[in-house]
Amino acid sequence: MKIIADLHLHSRFSRATSKNMRIPEMTRMAKLKGIGILGTADFTHPGWLDELNNHLMEAGPGIYEYDGVKFILTCEVSNIYTRKGALRRIHNVIFCPSFDEVEKINKFLGRFGKLASDGRPTLGLDSEAMLEGVLSLSPDSYIVPAHIWTPWFSMFGSKSGFDSIE
């Protein structure tokens, strides 16, 4: 089975993102481009989460649908913290299987930053501590670095504070 997916997106609630990034328009463009699965993006933002709840219908375990296009619940967060005396800045994408678990994750993440400030909130939270917290609330969720090679806040970006995957 061939699957074409775009799992790292942003809603109109993220800085420097088109105001057209709404579920109907994302769906229309996915169909035009032959994309069958989209990441919802920005599930941490309260306004966007309301829209996701209003538009998406459950289509199976961890899969939602709108007008024939499948969606997976995703968000990107910006983690800024100090570890071993060095400032760390990295972006991570969180994948979550259900709206119920998103609510738990958002409550947890909200302790470390203002989720309504941006679709990609900045959190004062160590990436490993975030992983442990998210998995304790939602064992079927997972987290991946949002970028590897972009110049600034990717895993190997010049501003990330990391020099290796370890």
Backbone as JSON Lines, residues from 0, in Angstrom:
{"i":0,"aa":"M","n":[0.84,-1.17,0.0],"ca":[0.0,0.0,0.0],"c":[0.89,1.25,0.0]}
{"i":1,"aa":"K","n":[0.63,2.16,-0.91],"ca":[1.37,3.4,-1.01],"c":[0.65,4.48,-0.22]}
{"i":2,"aa":"I","n":[1.37,5.13,0.7],"ca":[0.8,6.2,1.51],"c":[1.63,7.46,1.3]}
{"i":3,"aa":"I","n":[0.97,8.54,0.97],"ca":[1.63,9.83,0.86],"c":[1.11,10.68,2.01]}
{"i":4,"aa":"A","n":[2.03,11.16,2.85],"ca":[1.64,11.88,4.05],"c":[2.5,13.12,4.24]}
{"i":5,"aa":"D","n":[1.93,14.12,4.88],"ca":[2.67,15.29,5.35],"c":[2.3,15.43,6.82]}
{"i":6,"aa":"L","n":[3.21,15.09,7.7],"ca":[2.91,15.01,9.13],"c":[3.45,16.18,9.95]}
{"i":7,"aa":"H","n":[4.17,17.09,9.3],"ca":[4.73,18.23,10.03],"c":[4.2,19.52,9.41]}
{"i":8,"aa":"L","n":[3.07,19.97,9.92],"ca":[2.39,21.17,9.42],"c":[2.19,22.15,10.56]}
{"i":9,"aa":"H","n":[1.64,23.31,10.22],"ca":[1.21,24.28,11.23],"c":[-0.14,24.84,10.84]}
{"i":10,"aa":"S","n":[-0.9,25.21,11.84],"ca":[-2.19,25.86,11.63],"c":[-1.98,27.36,11.47]}
{"i":11,"aa":"R","n":[-3.05,28.06,11.25],"ca":[-2.96,29.51,11.13],"c":[-2.61,30.18,12.47]}
{"i":12,"aa":"F","n":[-2.6,29.41,13.56],"ca":[-2.25,29.94,14.87],"c":[-0.73,30.01,15.1]}
{"i":13,"aa":"S","n":[0.06,29.46,14.2],"ca":[1.52,29.54,14.32],"c":[2.04,30.78,13.6]}
{"i":14,"aa":"R","n":[3.09,31.35,14.16],"ca":[3.72,32.5,13.53],"c":[4.18,32.16,12.12]}
{"i":15,"aa":"A","n":[4.1,33.16,11.26],"ca":[4.6,33.05,9.88],"c":[3.92,31.93,9.1]}
{"i":16,"aa":"T","n":[2.64,31.7,9.38],"ca":[1.87,30.66,8.69],"c":[0.65,31.3,8.04]}
{"i":17,"aa":"S","n":[0.27,30.8,6.89],"ca":[-0.88,31.33,6.16],"c":[-2.15,31.28,7.01]}
{"i":18,"aa":"K","n":[-2.93,32.33,6.92],"ca":[-4.23,32.37,7.6],"c":[-5.23,31.41,6.94]}
{"i":19,"aa":"N","n":[-4.86,30.85,5.79],"ca":[-5.72,29.86,5.11],"c":[-5.54,28.45,5.67]}
{"i":20,"aa":"M","n":[-4.65,28.27,6.61],"ca":[-4.41,26.94,7.18],"c":[-5.55,26.57,8.13]}
{"i":21,"aa":"R","n":[-6.64,26.15,7.51],"ca":[-7.84,25.68,8.2],"c":[-8.12,24.28,7.66]}
{"i":22,"aa":"I","n":[-8.82,23.48,8.42],"ca":[-9.04,22.08,8.03],"c":[-9.64,21.95,6.62]}
{"i":23,"aa":"P","n":[-10.7,22.68,6.27],"ca":[-11.24,22.52,4.9],"c":[-10.21,22.86,3.81]}
{"i":24,"aa":"E","n":[-9.44,23.89,4.01],"ca":[-8.45,24.28,3.0],"c":[-7.28,23.3,2.97]}
{"i":25,"aa":"M","n":[-6.85,22.85,4.13],"ca":[-5.78,21.85,4.17],"c":[-6.23,20.58,3.45]}
{"i":26,"aa":"T","n":[-7.48,20.21,3.67],"ca":[-8.04,19.02,3.02],"c":[-8.1,19.2,1.51]}
{"i":27,"aa":"R","n":[-8.57,20.35,1.07],"ca":[-8.67,20.63,-0.37],"c":[-7.29,20.54,-1.02]}
{"i":28,"aa":"M","n":[-6.29,21.13,-0.39],"ca":[-4.95,21.11,-0.97],"c":[-4.31,19.72,-0.9]}
{"i":29,"aa":"A","n":[-4.6,18.98,0.16],"ca":[-4.08,17.6,0.24],"c":[-4.62,16.77,-0.93]}
{"i":30,"aa":"K","n":[-5.91,16.91,-1.21],"ca":[-6.5,16.18,-2.34],"c":[-5.86,16.59,-3.66]}
{"i":31,"aa":"L","n":[-5.67,17.89,-3.84],"ca":[-5.06,18.41,-5.06],"c":[-3.66,17.84,-5.26]}
{"i":32,"aa":"K","n":[-2.91,17.66,-4.17],"ca":[-1.53,17.21,-4.24],"c":[-1.37,15.7,-4.08]}
{"i":33,"aa":"G","n":[-2.47,14.98,-3.88],"ca":[-2.39,13.54,-3.75],"c":[-1.94,13.06,-2.39]}
{"i":34,"aa":"I","n":[-2.12,13.88,-1.36],"ca":[-1.72,13.51,-0.01],"c":[-2.91,12.9,0.71]}
{"i":35,"aa":"G","n":[-2.72,11.72,1.29],"ca":[-3.81,11.0,1.92],"c":[-3.88,11.14,3.43]}
{"i":36,"aa":"I","n":[-2.75,11.52,4.05],"ca":[-2.71,11.66,5.52],"c":[-1.98,12.95,5.86]}
{"i":37,"aa":"L","n":[-2.59,13.74,6.73],"ca":[-1.98,14.98,7.21],"c":[-1.84,14.93,8.73]}
{"i":38,"aa":"G","n":[-0.78,15.56,9.22],"ca":[-0.71,15.85,10.65],"c":[-1.6,17.04,10.92]}
{"i":39,"aa":"T","n":[-2.3,17.03,12.04],"ca":[-3.22,18.12,12.34],"c":[-2.48,19.41,12.64]}
{"i":40,"aa":"A","n":[-1.29,19.3,13.2],"ca":[-0.51,20.44,13.64],"c":[-1.13,21.11,14.85]}
{"i":41,"aa":"D","n":[-0.3,21.66,15.68],"ca":[-0.67,22.64,16.7],"c":[-1.77,22.24,17.67]}
{"i":42,"aa":"F","n":[-1.88,20.95,18.01],"ca":[-2.97,20.56,18.92],"c":[-2.83,21.16,20.31]}
{"i":43,"aa":"T","n":[-1.7,21.79,20.6],"ca":[-1.55,22.45,21.89],"c":[-2.29,23.78,21.96]}
{"i":44,"aa":"H","n":[-2.6,24.39,20.82],"ca":[-3.26,25.69,20.82],"c":[-4.77,25.53,21.05]}
{"i":45,"aa":"P","n":[-5.33,26.18,22.07],"ca":[-6.75,25.98,22.4],"c":[-7.71,26.3,21.26]}
{"i":46,"aa":"G","n":[-7.45,27.37,20.52],"ca":[-8.33,27.72,19.4],"c":[-8.3,26.69,18.3]}
{"i":47,"aa":"W","n":[-7.12,26.2,17.99],"ca":[-6.98,25.18,16.95],"c":[-7.56,23.84,17.41]}
{"i":48,"aa":"L","n":[-7.35,23.51,18.67],"ca":[-7.91,22.26,19.2],"c":[-9.44,22.27,19.09]}
{"i":49,"aa":"D","n":[-10.06,23.41,19.35],"ca":[-11.51,23.51,19.18],"c":[-11.9,23.22,17.73]}
{"i":50,"aa":"E","n":[-11.16,23.78,16.79],"ca":[-11.47,23.54,15.37],"c":[-11.27,22.07,15.0]}
{"i":51,"aa":"L","n":[-10.21,21.48,15.52],"ca":[-9.98,20.05,15.24],"c":[-11.15,19.22,15.76]}
{"i":52,"aa":"N","n":[-11.57,19.51,16.98],"ca":[-12.71,18.78,17.55],"c":[-13.99,18.98,16.74]}
{"i":53,"aa":"N","n":[-14.16,20.14,16.17],"ca":[-15.38,20.45,15.4],"c":[-15.38,19.86,14.0]}
{"i":54,"aa":"H","n":[-14.21,19.63,13.43],"ca":[-14.14,19.17,12.04],"c":[-13.85,17.68,11.88]}
{"i":55,"aa":"L","n":[-13.02,17.13,12.73],"ca":[-12.53,15.77,12.49],"c":[-13.42,14.72,13.13]}
{"i":56,"aa":"M","n":[-13.6,13.65,12.39],"ca":[-14.37,12.5,12.87],"c":[-13.41,11.32,13.0]}
{"i":57,"aa":"E","n":[-13.6,10.54,14.05],"ca":[-12.75,9.37,14.25],"c":[-12.96,8.38,13.1]}
{"i":58,"aa":"A","n":[-11.84,7.87,12.55],"ca":[-11.9,6.94,11.42],"c":[-11.17,5.64,11.73]}
{"i":59,"aa":"G","n":[-10.78,5.45,12.97],"ca":[-10.05,4.26,13.39],"c":[-9.11,4.64,14.51]}
{"i":60,"aa":"P","n":[-8.43,3.68,15.09],"ca":[-7.52,3.98,16.2],"c":[-6.43,4.97,15.78]}
{"i":61,"aa":"G","n":[-6.43,6.15,16.4],"ca":[-5.42,7.15,16.13],"c":[-5.55,7.88,14.81]}
{"i":62,"aa":"I","n":[-6.64,7.63,14.08],"ca":[-6.84,8.24,12.76],"c":[-8.17,9.0,12.77]}
{"i":63,"aa":"Y","n":[-8.13,10.2,12.22],"ca":[-9.33,11.03,12.09],"c":[-9.5,11.38,10.62]}
{"i":64,"aa":"E","n":[-10.67,11.87,10.27],"ca":[-10.94,12.13,8.86],"c":[-11.79,13.37,8.68]}
{"i":65,"aa":"Y","n":[-11.52,14.05,7.57],"ca":[-12.37,15.15,7.12],"c":[-12.45,15.08,5.61]}
{"i":66,"aa":"D","n":[-13.64,14.91,5.09],"ca":[-13.9,14.92,3.64],"c":[-12.93,14.03,2.86]}
{"i":67,"aa":"G","n":[-12.7,12.83,3.37],"ca":[-11.9,11.84,2.65],"c":[-10.4,11.89,2.91]}
{"i":68,"aa":"V","n":[-9.92,12.87,3.65],"ca":[-8.5,12.95,3.98],"c":[-8.33,12.55,5.44]}
{"i":69,"aa":"K","n":[-7.36,11.71,5.69],"ca":[-7.07,11.23,7.05],"c":[-6.14,12.22,7.76]}
{"i":70,"aa":"F","n":[-6.27,12.26,9.09],"ca":[-5.45,13.12,9.93],"c":[-4.93,12.34,11.12]}
{"i":71,"aa":"I","n":[-3.72,12.69,11.55],"ca":[-3.12,12.19,12.78],"c":[-2.88,13.4,13.68]}
{"i":72,"aa":"L","n":[-3.19,13.29,14.95],"ca":[-3.05,14.4,15.88],"c":[-1.57,14.68,16.16]}
{"i":73,"aa":"T","n":[-1.12,15.88,15.78],"ca":[0.28,16.26,15.92],"c":[0.41,17.7,16.42]}
{"i":74,"aa":"C","n":[1.58,18.0,16.96],"ca":[1.95,19.38,17.27],"c":[3.46,19.48,17.3]}
{"i":75,"aa":"E","n":[3.95,20.69,17.12],"ca":[5.37,20.96,17.29],"c":[5.52,21.89,18.48]}
{"i":76,"aa":"V","n":[6.51,21.64,19.3],"ca":[6.82,22.51,20.43],"c":[8.29,22.91,20.35]}
{"i":77,"aa":"S","n":[8.59,24.08,20.9],"ca":[9.96,24.56,20.98],"c":[10.42,24.4,22.42]}
{"i":78,"aa":"N","n":[11.38,23.53,22.65],"ca":[11.91,23.29,23.99],"c":[13.17,24.13,24.17]}
{"i":79,"aa":"I","n":[13.19,24.93,25.23],"ca":[14.37,25.73,25.57],"c":[14.68,25.46,27.04]}
{"i":80,"aa":"Y","n":[15.89,24.94,27.3],"ca":[16.25,24.56,28.66],"c":[17.77,24.46,28.78]}
{"i":81,"aa":"T","n":[18.25,24.34,29.99],"ca":[19.68,24.16,30.25],"c":[19.92,22.72,30.7]}
{"i":82,"aa":"R","n":[20.93,22.12,30.11],"ca":[21.35,20.78,30.53],"c":[22.87,20.73,30.48]}
{"i":83,"aa":"K","n":[23.46,20.2,31.56],"ca":[24.92,20.08,31.67],"c":[25.59,21.43,31.39]}
{"i":84,"aa":"G","n":[24.99,22.49,31.91],"ca":[25.59,23.81,31.8],"c":[25.45,24.48,30.44]}
{"i":85,"aa":"A","n":[24.75,23.86,29.51],"ca":[24.61,24.43,28.17],"c":[23.14,24.69,27.86]}
{"i":86,"aa":"L","n":[22.9,25.8,27.17],"ca":[21.54,26.12,26.74],"c":[21.16,25.21,25.58]}
{"i":87,"aa":"R","n":[20.0,24.61,25.67],"ca":[19.5,23.7,24.63],"c":[18.23,24.3,24.04]}
{"i":88,"aa":"R","n":[18.16,24.35,22.72],"ca":[16.97,24.84,22.03],"c":[16.7,23.89,20.86]}
{"i":89,"aa":"I","n":[15.58,23.22,20.95],"ca":[15.25,22.24,19.92],"c":[13.75,22.18,19.74]}
{"i":90,"aa":"H","n":[13.33,21.92,18.52],"ca":[11.92,21.75,18.22],"c":[11.61,20.26,18.13]}
{"i":91,"aa":"N","n":[10.48,19.86,18.71],"ca":[10.05,18.46,18.69],"c":[8.61,18.37,18.2]}
{"i":92,"aa":"V","n":[8.29,17.27,17.53],"ca":[6.91,16.99,17.1],"c":[6.36,15.87,17.98]}
{"i":93,"aa":"I","n":[5.16,16.1,18.5],"ca":[4.47,15.11,19.32],"c":[3.34,14.52,18.5]}
{"i":94,"aa":"F","n":[3.24,13.2,18.49],"ca":[2.15,12.48,17.83],"c":[1.31,11.85,18.93]}
{"i":95,"aa":"C","n":[0.0,12.01,18.85],"ca":[-0.89,11.51,19.9],"c":[-2.07,10.76,19.27]}
{"i":96,"aa":"P","n":[-2.52,9.67,19.89],"ca":[-3.57,8.86,19.28],"c":[-5.01,9.32,19.5]}
{"i":97,"aa":"S","n":[-5.27,10.22,20.46],"ca":[-6.69,10.56,20.71],"c":[-6.82,11.96,21.31]}
{"i":98,"aa":"F","n":[-7.99,12.53,21.13],"ca":[-8.28,13.83,21.71],"c":[-8.26,13.77,23.24]}
{"i":99,"aa":"D","n":[-8.71,12.67,23.82],"ca":[-8.66,12.54,25.28],"c":[-7.22,12.63,25.79]}
{"i":100,"aa":"E","n":[-6.31,11.98,25.09],"ca":[-4.91,12.01,25.51],"c":[-4.27,13.36,25.2]}
{"i":101,"aa":"V","n":[-4.7,14.02,24.12],"ca":[-4.23,15.37,23.83],"c":[-4.55,16.3,25.0]}
{"i":102,"aa":"E","n":[-5.76,16.19,25.54],"ca":[-6.15,17.04,26.68],"c":[-5.21,16.83,27.86]}
{"i":103,"aa":"K","n":[-4.86,15.59,28.14],"ca":[-3.94,15.3,29.25],"c":[-2.55,15.88,28.97]}
{"i":104,"aa":"I","n":[-2.08,15.68,27.74],"ca":[-0.76,16.19,27.36],"c":[-0.74,17.71,27.43]}
{"i":105,"aa":"N","n":[-1.79,18.35,26.94],"ca":[-1.83,19.81,26.97],"c":[-1.83,20.35,28.41]}
{"i":106,"aa":"K","n":[-2.53,19.68,29.29],"ca":[-2.53,20.1,30.69],"c":[-1.11,20.02,31.26]}
{"i":107,"aa":"F","n":[-0.41,18.94,30.95],"ca":[0.97,18.76,31.4],"c":[1.88,19.83,30.79]}
{"i":108,"aa":"L","n":[1.83,20.0,29.47],"ca":[2.72,20.95,28.8],"c":[2.43,22.39,29.22]}
{"i":109,"aa":"G","n":[1.17,22.68,29.53],"ca":[0.79,24.02,29.94],"c":[1.48,24.49,31.21]}
{"i":110,"aa":"R","n":[2.02,23.58,31.97],"ca":[2.78,23.95,33.18],"c":[4.13,24.57,32.84]}
{"i":111,"aa":"F","n":[4.58,24.42,31.58],"ca":[5.92,24.84,31.18],"c":[5.94,25.96,30.15]}
{"i":112,"aa":"G","n":[4.77,26.46,29.77],"ca":[4.7,27.54,28.8],"c":[3.25,27.89,28.49]}
{"i":113,"aa":"K","n":[3.05,28.99,27.8],"ca":[1.7,29.47,27.46],"c":[1.28,28.86,26.12]}
{"i":114,"aa":"L","n":[0.41,27.89,26.17],"ca":[0.01,27.16,24.96],"c":[-0.77,28.04,23.99]}
{"i":115,"aa":"A","n":[-1.47,29.04,24.48],"ca":[-2.28,29.9,23.61],"c":[-1.45,30.99,22.93]}
{"i":116,"aa":"S","n":[-0.17,31.12,23.28],"ca":[0.63,32.21,22.72],"c":[1.02,31.98,21.26]}
{"i":117,"aa":"D","n":[1.09,30.74,20.84],"ca":[1.52,30.42,19.48],"c":[1.15,28.97,19.18]}
{"i":118,"aa":"G","n":[0.95,28.66,17.92],"ca":[0.68,27.28,17.54],"c":[1.85,26.35,17.85]}
{"i":119,"aa":"R","n":[3.05,26.91,17.85],"ca":[4.24,26.16,18.25],"c":[4.75,26.82,19.54]}
{"i":120,"aa":"P","n":[4.23,26.4,20.7],"ca":[4.58,27.07,21.94],"c":[6.02,26.8,22.36]}
{"i":121,"aa":"T","n":[6.56,27.76,23.09],"ca":[7.89,27.62,23.67],"c":[7.74,27.12,25.09]}
{"i":122,"aa":"L","n":[8.43,26.02,25.39],"ca":[8.33,25.39,26.7],"c":[9.68,25.37,27.4]}
{"i":123,"aa":"G","n":[9.7,25.72,28.66],"ca":[10.9,25.59,29.47],"c":[10.96,24.18,30.04]}
{"i":124,"aa":"L","n":[11.15,23.22,29.16],"ca":[11.06,21.8,29.53],"c":[12.1,21.0,28.77]}
{"i":125,"aa":"D","n":[12.9,20.24,29.48],"ca":[13.9,19.35,28.9],"c":[13.18,18.34,27.99]}
{"i":126,"aa":"S","n":[13.75,18.08,26.83],"ca":[13.12,17.16,25.87],"c":[12.92,15.76,26.46]}
{"i":127,"aa":"E","n":[13.91,15.27,27.2],"ca":[13.77,13.93,27.79],"c":[12.69,13.92,28.86]}
{"i":128,"aa":"A","n":[12.62,14.98,29.67],"ca":[11.56,15.07,30.68],"c":[10.19,15.18,30.02]}
{"i":129,"aa":"M","n":[10.13,15.87,28.88],"ca":[8.88,15.96,28.15],"c":[8.46,14.58,27.64]}
{"i":130,"aa":"L","n":[9.4,13.85,27.1],"ca":[9.11,12.5,26.61],"c":[8.58,11.63,27.74]}
{"i":131,"aa":"E","n":[9.24,11.65,28.88],"ca":[8.79,10.85,30.03],"c":[7.39,11.26,30.47]}
{"i":132,"aa":"G","n":[7.14,12.57,30.55],"ca":[5.83,13.06,30.96],"c":[4.74,12.69,29.98]}
{"i":133,"aa":"V","n":[5.01,12.87,28.68],"ca":[4.02,12.54,27.66],"c":[3.72,11.05,27.67]}
{"i":134,"aa":"L","n":[4.74,10.22,27.73],"ca":[4.52,8.77,27.71],"c":[3.82,8.27,28.97]}
{"i":135,"aa":"S","n":[4.03,8.94,30.09],"ca":[3.33,8.54,31.32],"c":[1.82,8.81,31.21]}
{"i":136,"aa":"L","n":[1.45,9.81,30.41],"ca":[0.04,10.16,30.22],"c":[-0.58,9.44,29.03]}
{"i":137,"aa":"S","n":[0.26,9.15,28.04],"ca":[-0.23,8.59,26.78],"c":[0.84,7.66,26.21]}
{"i":138,"aa":"P","n":[0.85,6.41,26.65],"ca":[1.91,5.48,26.26],"c":[2.03,5.21,24.76]}
{"i":139,"aa":"D","n":[0.96,5.47,24.0],"ca":[1.01,5.25,22.55],"c":[1.4,6.5,21.78]}
{"i":140,"aa":"S","n":[1.69,7.58,22.47],"ca":[2.2,8.79,21.81],"c":[3.68,8.6,21.53]}
{"i":141,"aa":"Y","n":[4.22,9.45,20.68],"ca":[5.66,9.45,20.47],"c":[6.12,10.84,20.08]}
{"i":142,"aa":"I","n":[7.42,11.07,20.22],"ca":[8.02,12.37,19.96],"c":[9.23,12.16,19.06]}
{"i":143,"aa":"V","n":[9.37,13.04,18.06],"ca":[10.54,13.02,17.18],"c":[11.08,14.45,17.05]}
{"i":144,"aa":"P","n":[12.38,14.59,16.82],"ca":[12.89,15.94,16.54],"c":[12.19,16.5,15.3]}
{"i":145,"aa":"A","n":[11.81,17.77,15.37],"ca":[11.05,18.38,14.27],"c":[11.91,18.56,13.03]}
{"i":146,"aa":"H","n":[13.17,18.79,13.2],"ca":[14.07,19.04,12.08],"c":[15.41,18.4,12.41]}
{"i":147,"aa":"I","n":[16.13,18.06,11.39],"ca":[17.49,17.55,11.61],"c":[18.52,18.56,11.09]}
{"i":148,"aa":"W","n":[18.33,19.06,9.88],"ca":[19.38,19.86,9.25],"c":[19.07,21.34,9.1]}
{"i":149,"aa":"T","n":[17.94,21.83,9.55],"ca":[17.7,23.27,9.41],"c":[18.72,24.03,10.25]}
{"i":150,"aa":"P","n":[19.05,25.26,9.87],"ca":[20.21,25.93,10.46],"c":[20.12,26.28,11.95]}
{"i":151,"aa":"W","n":[18.94,26.54,12.5],"ca":[18.88,27.09,13.84],"c":[18.53,26.08,14.92]}
{"i":152,"aa":"F","n":[17.28,25.65,14.99],"ca":[16.8,24.89,16.15],"c":[16.52,23.42,15.83]}
{"i":153,"aa":"S","n":[17.2,22.89,14.85],"ca":[17.07,21.47,14.54],"c":[17.98,20.68,15.46]}
{"i":154,"aa":"M","n":[17.9,19.37,15.34],"ca":[18.75,18.54,16.17],"c":[20.22,18.91,16.03]}
{"i":155,"aa":"F","n":[20.65,19.22,14.81],"ca":[22.05,19.59,14.58],"c":[22.19,21.07,14.22]}
{"i":156,"aa":"G","n":[21.19,21.87,14.53],"ca":[21.23,23.3,14.24],"c":[22.27,24.02,15.08]}
{"i":157,"aa":"S","n":[22.7,25.14,14.58],"ca":[23.76,25.89,15.26],"c":[23.33,26.47,16.6]}
{"i":158,"aa":"K","n":[22.04,26.57,16.86],"ca":[21.54,27.13,18.1],"c":[20.93,26.08,19.04]}
{"i":159,"aa":"S","n":[20.99,24.81,18.67],"ca":[20.32,23.77,19.46],"c":[21.05,23.39,20.74]}
{"i":160,"aa":"G","n":[22.37,23.5,20.72],"ca":[23.16,23.08,21.88],"c":[23.55,21.62,21.83]}
{"i":161,"aa":"F","n":[23.22,20.93,20.74],"ca":[23.55,19.51,20.61],"c":[24.54,19.3,19.46]}
{"i":162,"aa":"D","n":[25.46,18.37,19.66],"ca":[26.43,18.03,18.62],"c":[26.28,16.6,18.13]}
{"i":163,"aa":"S","n":[25.44,15.81,18.78],"ca":[25.24,14.43,18.37],"c":[23.85,13.96,18.81]}
{"i":164,"aa":"I","n":[23.39,12.85,18.26],"ca":[22.1,12.3,18.64],"c":[22.12,11.88,20.11]}
{"i":165,"aa":"E","n":[23.21,11.34,20.58],"ca":[23.32,10.92,21.97],"c":[23.12,12.09,22.89]}
